[in-house]
């Protein structure tokens, strides 16, 4: 699967809740392979960005599967951790704003408030329930991807803050994005 299979707003599926996985079948395993290859193909096409994670809905499969990069800082490490039916069981730490982007919202970034620590439970590929305490950037990634499972995208958290939007430039730098221009250029960004 390639980056071209990644859906983007205003695709209505990004606003729908995904269903739980009942059985880890060959279909699920193939889906995971497709998610990983689409993420890596997207990354290979972007000079200044890393594909850190993907939810199944982003390749138009409305089930609760998330793949998260094993190492966010090493583009040569192309391995992923798999989380089936992930859910946040507890929010902790403080709420901090930091930059987020999304493969389904091309070239738009935002300063999104998120908890600095979360507790997550999920099922692994062997069908066993696992529990993880995630802090810092990993906590942010889990919140972002689990939002996808619930039909929420990062811009929903900042749509009322006109100073929170940015655009990635050709040199990889983020420049503040004029809110009115963003809406004008992308009238269906929020699925309206």
LINMOSUL-V580917 format. One line per field, one symbol per residue. ss: DSSP state (A for helix, B for strand, O for the rest). phi: phi as a letter, one per 40 degrees, with the letter a starting at -180 (. if undefined). burial: + if it has 9 or more other ideal C-beta (glycine too) atoms within 8 Angstrom, else -. A space follows every 10 residues. Layout:
ss=???
phi=???
burial=???
This chain:
ss=OOAAAOOOOO OAAAAOOOBO OOOOOAAAAA AAAAAAAAAA AAAAOOOOOO OOBBBAAAAO OOBOBBBBBO OOOOOOOOOB BBBBBBBBBB BBBBBBBBBB BBOOBBBBBB BBBBBBBBBB BBBOOOOOBB BBBBBAAAAA AAAAAAAAAO OOOAAAAOOO OOOOBBBBOO OOOBBBOOAA AAAAAOOOOO OO
phi=.bdccccbdc dcccbbcccc ccbccdcccc dcdccccccc cddccbcbbb ccaacddcbg bcbcbbbbdc bccbcccbcb cbbbfcacca cbgbcbcacb baccbdgbba cbcaccabbb babcccgccb bbbbbgcccc cdccccddcb gbbdcccbcc bcccbabccc cgccbdbcdc cdcccbcbdc gc
burial=+-+-+++++- +-++-+-+-- +--+---++- ++++++++++ +++-----+- +-++++++++ -++++++++- ---------+ -+++++-+-- --+----+++ +++++--+++ ++-+++++++ ++++------ -+-+---+++ +++++++++- +-++++++-- ---+++++-- ---+--+-+- -++--+--+- +-
